[in-house]
């Protein structure tokens, strides 16, 4: 946890009740140890989308479609492209998205996100929640497809708090922590993005794509 667990439970308890489908997916994720965006972070993401009103969203990391449905509910005007390489989870995501009633505006790609997308794809919002070690690659690939004024939302950037105390991470987690440290530093310094780091859930980074300077 990156925050006081009691505070996290309190804030999560203030999030309005979700649909029965989302509640079921939360239970499935907990039971099967499927990583999904934490509840407080999902509510922050929802608020950002309600304010920003994107018309086109790219999600990197579909899993079972939990965050995809959050995105679709928060931005009913948007078309969404989401991608993942796990065929089994994608099959579940397709079923869940169909059950949510938003399949007609969601394009689900079985694709390695490190391969990028054609320039014909353009977005107003990019949500990154996939392989943490590839976050920099995802950013470099997809920010060029983001329109000026577009949002980048990156989940898990504080990674259980270990980015602040990397020596406390285990041997298996340390390489990922080091990559996230480099990613966060890059976000903070990147001239085409204005970024804020929010200590909620497992850490969100929210970036705004700046206008091109003449």
Secondary structure, DSSP 8 states (H G I E B T S, - for coil): --S-HHHHHHHHHHS----HHHHHHHHHHHHHT-----HHHHHHHHHHHHHH--SEEEEE--TTSHHHHHHHHH-TT-EEEEEES-HHHHHHHHHHHHHHT-GGGEEEEE--GGG---TT--EEEEEE-S-GGGHHHHHHHHGGGEEEEEEEEEE-TTGGGTTTSGGGS-HHHHHHHHHHHHHHHHHHH-TTEEEEEE-STT-EEEEEE-----
